[in-house]
Amino acid sequence: MDKGPALVCQWADDVTTARGYFVIDRTVNDLCAGGIRMCPGLEVHEVIRLARTMTHKLALLGFPFGGAKAGIDYDPLAPDSTVVLRRFLRMHKGFVLDSWLANEDLGTKEAEIAAILDELGVSSLFQPVVLRAREPAKLVDNIRKLGNLCTDGLRLSELTTGYGIAEVTLETLQSLRLEDKDARVSIQGFGSVGASVARFLSAAGLRIVAIADADGTIYSPDGLDVDLLLTKRDRWGVIDRSRLLDNYWKLPQEDWLSLDVDVLVPAAITDAITAANVDFIRARLVVEGANIPATAEAEARLFERGVVVVPDFVANAGAFGLAAAVLAGRVEPEGDEGLAYISKQLRSATRMVLALSETEGITPRQAAIRVAEEKSATAQCEF
């Protein structure tokens, strides 16, 4: 029987109106991992769902960590958001030192979290693993190398999630015997995840015809120039409309979902696809780049219509998958080797999930959860 999360903590800032939550879904080897989300209106039930998703994500790839998640109900664009995040981390420092591998999520950045923890006397985002390592000095060096890896002038940490989503998309198109070349794609979100998805899928030959950000949807039936748009976005993924090409259409934000495309990649917010808008979807494939971007009812409706939905914890496991692999000593912190590892692991997991879904007549999410739970029972500490 599912007993729910192992731990739920609530935090109230003593300076602002910010409220925060820290949830451990479960621990494996006394360890858990999950990012910190900051957005207005965030509620504890969402953080609980996200923590469970992290458990499944890490278990699916066979890593010896449980799932966790932190969330702060506050505007990340507020001028004092960094000091709010600092007060939240100071209150939860004990977890970061002992059991929680923290990282970025929607509204936060890895470098910012690492800098705050360093100020608080925590030398690494992976401190609990360092303390347990047989060779801590070597592990610290590998973590440093991983953090400094760059590809095409960008930090690998900014690309790995999007790269993994792109690889899962390509593998799914092949598994479904759908032609991937020139397939039309609509992406919600153009932050580090959505932008890297667009970059890699475009390089693979798919047409990115629509990108939605906070200000609306940019659309061109002939395909968008992804490299051009990358130069026109701010640090939060909002594209400067004053510098768009004349043949780009400026549509309402919600139109990203209903366009005539082959693939949808929701890579921004939770519950972007719901019972209220799911019937507008015309795509044959939905690859969930964000964490829990669709409600359970919406996923069920899509399954009934024959639309394949690759669940979030399969599609977006790239970043944590690579970090966990380096921590476990399964891969060296090298750029090409790391991307090759992500591709192999996520493509294999995708094939396994899709095959089980087809054989058993269950949704890809149900299939992925079954595989994750089976792997979780055998996860072993490797440090």
C-alpha positions as CSV (number, residue, x, y, z in Angstrom):
1,M,0.0,0.0,0.0
2,D,1.2,3.5,-0.9
3,K,1.8,5.3,2.4
4,G,2.6,8.6,0.8
5,P,5.8,10.7,1.3
6,A,8.2,9.9,4.1
7,L,8.5,13.5,5.2
8,V,6.8,16.8,4.5
9,C,8.2,20.0,6.0
10,Q,6.6,23.5,5.8
11,W,8.6,26.7,6.0
12,A,7.4,30.3,6.5
13,D,9.8,33.2,5.7
14,D,10.1,35.6,8.6
15,V,10.7,38.6,6.3
16,T,8.4,38.2,3.3
17,T,5.2,36.4,2.6
18,A,7.1,33.5,1.0
19,R,6.2,30.0,2.1
20,G,8.2,26.9,1.3
21,Y,7.9,23.1,1.4
22,F,10.4,20.3,1.5
23,V,9.3,16.8,0.7
24,I,11.1,13.5,0.9
25,D,9.1,10.9,-1.0
26,R,11.4,8.1,0.1
27,T,15.1,7.5,0.8
28,V,17.3,4.8,-0.7
29,N,20.5,4.1,1.2
30,D,19.5,7.1,3.4
31,L,19.8,9.4,0.4
32,C,17.3,11.4,-1.7
33,A,17.6,13.8,-4.6
34,G,15.5,16.5,-6.2
35,G,15.5,20.2,-7.2
36,I,14.2,23.4,-5.7
37,R,11.3,25.1,-7.5
38,M,10.3,28.7,-7.0
39,C,7.1,30.1,-8.5
40,P,4.1,32.1,-7.3
41,G,1.1,30.0,-6.1
42,L,3.1,26.8,-5.5
43,E,1.2,24.5,-3.1
44,V,2.4,21.6,-1.0
45,H,0.4,18.9,-3.0
46,E,2.4,19.9,-6.1
47,V,5.7,19.5,-4.3
48,I,4.5,16.0,-3.1
49,R,3.7,15.0,-6.6
50,L,7.1,16.3,-7.9
51,A,8.9,14.3,-5.2
52,R,7.2,11.1,-6.2
53,T,8.2,11.8,-9.8
54,M,11.8,12.1,-8.7
55,T,11.6,8.7,-7.0
56,H,10.4,7.1,-10.3
57,K,12.9,9.0,-12.4
58,L,16.0,7.9,-10.4
59,A,14.6,4.3,-9.9
60,L,14.0,3.9,-13.7
61,L,17.7,4.4,-14.4
62,G,18.7,2.2,-11.5
63,F,20.3,4.8,-9.2
64,P,20.5,4.3,-5.4
65,F,18.6,7.5,-4.4
66,G,15.1,8.2,-3.3
67,G,13.1,11.1,-4.6
68,A,12.7,14.6,-3.0
69,K,11.6,18.0,-4.0
70,A,11.6,21.5,-2.5
71,G,9.3,24.3,-3.5
72,I,9.0,28.0,-2.6
73,D,5.8,30.0,-3.2
74,Y,7.4,33.2,-4.4
75,D,8.2,35.1,-7.6
76,P,11.6,34.2,-8.9
77,L,11.7,37.6,-10.7
78,A,11.4,39.5,-7.4
79,P,14.5,41.5,-6.5
80,D,14.8,39.7,-3.2
81,S,14.2,36.1,-4.5
82,T,17.9,35.1,-4.0
83,V,17.8,36.1,-0.3
84,V,14.5,34.3,0.1
85,L,16.1,31.2,-1.4
86,R,19.1,31.7,0.9
87,R,16.9,31.8,4.0
88,F,15.1,28.6,2.8
89,L,18.4,26.8,2.3
90,R,19.7,27.9,5.6
91,M,16.7,26.4,7.4
92,H,17.2,23.1,5.5
93,K,21.0,23.0,5.7
94,G,20.9,19.9,7.8
95,F,19.2,17.9,5.1
96,V,21.7,19.2,2.5
97,L,24.6,18.0,4.7
98,D,23.2,14.6,5.6
99,S,20.8,13.2,3.0
100,W,19.5,15.6,0.3
101,L,21.1,16.1,-3.1
102,A,19.6,19.5,-4.1
103,N,19.7,21.1,-7.5
104,E,17.8,23.6,-9.7
105,D,14.2,23.4,-11.0
106,L,11.7,25.9,-12.4
107,G,12.6,29.4,-11.2
108,T,16.1,28.6,-9.7
109,K,19.6,28.1,-11.1
110,E,22.2,25.5,-10.2
111,A,25.0,28.1,-9.9
112,E,22.9,30.2,-7.6
113,I,22.1,27.3,-5.3
114,A,25.7,26.2,-5.2
115,A,26.9,29.7,-4.4
116,I,24.4,30.0,-1.5
117,L,25.4,26.6,-0.1
118,D,29.0,27.6,-0.3
119,E,28.3,30.7,1.8
120,L,26.5,28.5,4.3
121,G,29.6,26.2,4.6
122,V,28.3,23.4,2.3
123,S,31.0,22.8,-0.3
124,S,29.0,20.7,-2.7
125,L,25.5,20.1,-3.9
126,F,26.3,16.4,-3.5
127,Q,27.8,16.7,0.0
128,P,25.9,13.6,1.4
129,V,27.5,11.4,-1.2
130,V,30.9,12.9,-0.7
131,L,30.7,12.1,3.0
132,R,29.9,8.5,2.2
133,A,32.4,8.0,-0.6
134,R,35.3,5.5,-0.4
135,E,37.5,8.1,-2.3
136,P,36.0,11.5,-1.4
137,A,38.9,13.5,-3.0
138,K,38.4,11.7,-6.3
139,L,34.7,12.2,-6.2
140,V,35.0,15.9,-5.4
141,D,37.3,16.3,-8.4
142,N,34.9,14.5,-10.6
143,I,32.0,16.7,-9.5
144,R,34.2,19.8,-10.2
145,K,35.0,18.5,-13.7
146,L,31.3,17.7,-14.4
147,G,30.3,21.2,-13.3
148,N,32.9,22.8,-15.7
149,L,32.1,20.7,-18.8
150,C,31.1,22.7,-21.8
151,T,29.7,21.9,-25.2
152,D,29.6,24.5,-28.0
153,G,30.4,27.2,-25.4
154,L,27.5,26.2,-23.0
155,R,27.8,24.3,-19.8
156,L,26.8,20.7,-20.1
157,S,24.5,21.0,-17.1
158,E,22.4,23.5,-19.1
159,L,22.0,21.0,-22.0
160,T,21.7,17.5,-20.6
161,T,18.0,17.6,-19.7
162,G,17.0,18.9,-23.1
163,Y,19.4,16.6,-24.9
164,G,17.8,13.6,-23.1
165,I,14.3,14.8,-24.1
166,A,15.4,15.1,-27.7
167,E,16.9,11.6,-27.6
168,V,13.7,10.2,-26.1
169,T,11.6,12.0,-28.8
170,L,13.7,10.5,-31.6
171,E,13.6,7.0,-30.1
172,T,9.9,7.2,-29.7
173,L,9.3,8.3,-33.3
174,Q,11.4,5.4,-34.4
175,S,9.7,2.9,-32.1
176,L,6.3,4.0,-33.4
177,R,7.6,3.8,-37.0
178,L,6.8,7.5,-37.5
179,E,9.0,9.4,-39.9
180,D,11.2,11.7,-37.7
181,K,12.8,13.8,-40.5
182,D,10.9,17.0,-41.0
183,A,8.4,16.2,-38.2
184,R,6.8,19.3,-36.9
185,V,7.3,20.2,-33.2
186,S,5.7,22.7,-30.8
187,I,7.5,23.4,-27.6
188,Q,6.2,25.1,-24.5
189,G,9.0,26.9,-22.7
190,F,12.3,28.3,-23.9
191,G,14.4,28.3,-20.7
192,S,17.4,26.0,-20.4
193,V,15.3,22.9,-21.0
194,G,13.0,24.0,-23.8
195,A,15.8,25.8,-25.6
196,S,18.1,22.8,-25.6
197,V,15.3,20.5,-26.8
198,A,14.8,22.9,-29.7
199,R,18.5,23.0,-30.4
200,F,19.0,19.3,-30.5
201,L,15.7,18.4,-32.3
202,S,16.4,21.0,-35.0
203,A,19.9,19.7,-35.4
204,A,18.4,16.2,-35.9
205,G,16.2,17.5,-38.8
206,L,12.9,18.1,-37.1
207,R,11.0,21.3,-37.8
208,I,10.4,23.5,-34.7
209,V,7.4,25.4,-35.9
210,A,6.2,26.9,-32.5
211,I,7.8,28.0,-29.3
212,A,5.7,29.4,-26.4
213,D,7.1,31.5,-23.6
214,A,5.6,33.7,-21.0
215,D,4.6,36.4,-23.6
216,G,2.9,34.1,-26.1
217,T,3.5,31.7,-28.9
218,I,5.8,32.3,-31.8
219,Y,4.9,30.3,-34.9
220,S,6.1,29.7,-38.4
221,P,4.7,26.8,-40.5
222,D,8.0,26.7,-42.4
223,G,10.0,26.3,-39.2
224,L,11.6,28.7,-36.8
225,D,15.3,29.6,-36.9
226,V,16.2,28.2,-33.5
227,D,19.8,29.5,-33.5
228,L,18.4,33.0,-34.1
229,L,15.9,32.8,-31.4
230,L,18.5,31.6,-28.9
231,T,20.2,34.9,-29.3
232,K,17.0,36.8,-28.6
233,R,16.0,35.3,-25.2
234,D,16.7,36.5,-21.7
235,R,17.9,34.4,-18.8
236,W,14.3,33.2,-18.1
237,G,13.6,32.2,-21.7
238,V,11.5,35.1,-22.8
239,I,12.1,36.0,-26.5
240,D,12.4,39.7,-27.5
241,R,9.5,40.2,-29.9
242,S,10.9,43.4,-31.4
243,R,13.6,41.4,-33.1
244,L,11.6,38.6,-34.8
245,L,11.6,37.9,-38.5
246,D,8.6,39.3,-40.4
247,N,7.2,35.9,-41.3
248,Y,6.9,34.8,-37.7
249,W,3.4,34.9,-36.3
250,K,2.7,36.1,-32.8
251,L,-0.1,34.0,-31.3
252,P,-1.7,33.7,-27.9
253,Q,0.3,31.6,-25.4
254,E,-2.2,28.8,-25.3
255,D,-2.0,28.2,-29.0
256,W,1.2,26.1,-28.7
257,L,-1.0,23.2,-27.7
258,S,-3.6,23.2,-30.5
259,L,-1.4,23.7,-33.6
260,D,-1.3,21.1,-36.4
261,V,2.0,19.4,-35.4
262,D,3.4,15.9,-34.9
263,V,5.1,16.3,-31.6
264,L,4.3,18.4,-28.5
265,V,6.9,19.1,-25.8
266,P,5.5,20.7,-22.7
267,A,8.7,21.9,-21.1
268,A,7.6,24.7,-18.7
269,I,5.0,24.3,-16.0
270,T,3.0,21.7,-14.1
271,D,-0.4,20.8,-15.3
272,A,-0.2,22.7,-18.6
273,I,-2.4,20.0,-20.2
274,T,-5.7,19.4,-18.4
275,A,-9.2,18.1,-19.1
276,A,-10.1,21.6,-20.2
277,N,-7.6,21.8,-23.1
278,V,-6.6,18.2,-23.9
279,D,-9.1,17.8,-26.7
280,F,-7.5,20.6,-28.7
281,I,-4.3,18.6,-29.1
282,R,-3.7,17.3,-32.7
283,A,-0.2,15.9,-32.2
284,R,0.4,12.2,-32.4
285,L,3.1,12.3,-29.7
286,V,3.5,14.2,-26.4
287,V,7.0,14.1,-24.8
288,E,6.8,15.5,-21.3
289,G,9.8,17.8,-20.8
290,A,8.5,19.5,-17.7
291,N,7.7,17.7,-14.4
292,I,4.1,16.5,-14.3
293,P,3.0,18.9,-17.2
294,A,-0.3,16.9,-17.7
295,T,-3.0,15.9,-15.3
296,A,-3.8,12.2,-14.9
297,E,-7.2,12.7,-16.5
298,A,-5.6,14.5,-19.5
299,E,-3.1,11.6,-20.0
300,A,-5.9,9.1,-19.8
301,R,-7.9,10.9,-22.5
302,L,-4.9,11.1,-24.8
303,F,-4.2,7.3,-24.3
304,E,-7.8,6.6,-25.3
305,R,-7.3,8.6,-28.5
306,G,-4.2,6.7,-29.4
307,V,-1.8,9.6,-28.6
308,V,1.4,8.4,-27.1
309,V,2.5,10.3,-24.0
310,V,6.1,9.7,-22.8
311,P,6.0,10.5,-19.1
312,D,8.2,13.1,-17.5
313,F,10.4,10.9,-15.4
314,V,11.4,9.0,-18.5
315,A,11.9,12.0,-20.8
316,N,13.6,14.5,-18.6
317,A,16.0,12.3,-16.6
318,G,19.1,13.4,-18.4
319,A,20.6,15.9,-16.0
320,F,20.1,13.9,-12.8
321,G,20.9,10.7,-14.7
322,L,24.4,12.0,-15.7
323,A,25.1,13.5,-12.3
324,A,24.1,10.3,-10.6
325,A,26.2,8.2,-13.0
326,V,29.3,10.3,-12.2
327,L,28.6,10.0,-8.5
328,A,28.2,6.2,-8.8
329,G,31.4,5.9,-10.9
330,R,29.5,4.6,-13.9
331,V,30.8,7.2,-16.3
332,E,33.8,9.6,-16.3
333,P,33.0,13.4,-16.3
334,E,33.7,13.9,-20.0
335,G,31.4,15.7,-22.4
336,D,31.1,13.2,-25.2
337,E,31.1,10.2,-22.9
338,G,28.4,11.8,-20.8
339,L,26.0,12.6,-23.7
340,A,26.6,9.1,-25.1
341,Y,25.7,7.6,-21.7
342,I,22.5,9.7,-21.5
343,S,21.5,8.7,-25.0
344,K,22.0,5.0,-24.4
345,Q,20.3,4.9,-21.0
346,L,17.2,6.9,-22.0
347,R,16.7,5.3,-25.3
348,S,16.9,1.9,-23.7
349,A,14.4,2.9,-21.0
350,T,12.1,4.4,-23.6
351,R,12.1,1.2,-25.7
352,M,11.4,-0.9,-22.5
353,V,8.5,1.3,-21.4
354,L,6.9,1.5,-24.9
355,A,7.1,-2.2,-25.4
356,L,5.5,-3.0,-22.0
357,S,2.8,-0.4,-22.7
358,E,1.9,-2.1,-26.0
359,T,2.1,-5.6,-24.6
360,E,0.0,-5.0,-21.5
361,G,-2.3,-2.4,-23.0
362,I,-1.4,0.1,-20.3
363,T,-0.4,3.7,-20.5
364,P,3.3,4.5,-20.9
365,R,3.2,6.1,-17.4
366,Q,1.8,2.9,-15.9
367,A,4.5,0.9,-17.7
368,A,7.3,3.3,-16.6
369,I,6.1,3.2,-12.9
370,R,6.1,-0.6,-13.0
371,V,9.7,-0.7,-14.4
372,A,10.8,1.9,-11.9
373,E,9.4,0.2,-8.9
374,E,11.0,-3.1,-9.9
375,K,14.4,-1.4,-10.3
376,S,14.0,0.5,-7.0
377,A,13.8,-2.7,-5.1
378,T,17.3,-3.7,-6.2
379,A,19.1,-0.4,-6.2
380,Q,22.5,-0.7,-4.4
381,C,24.9,1.9,-3.1
382,E,27.9,2.2,-5.3
383,F,30.0,5.0,-3.8
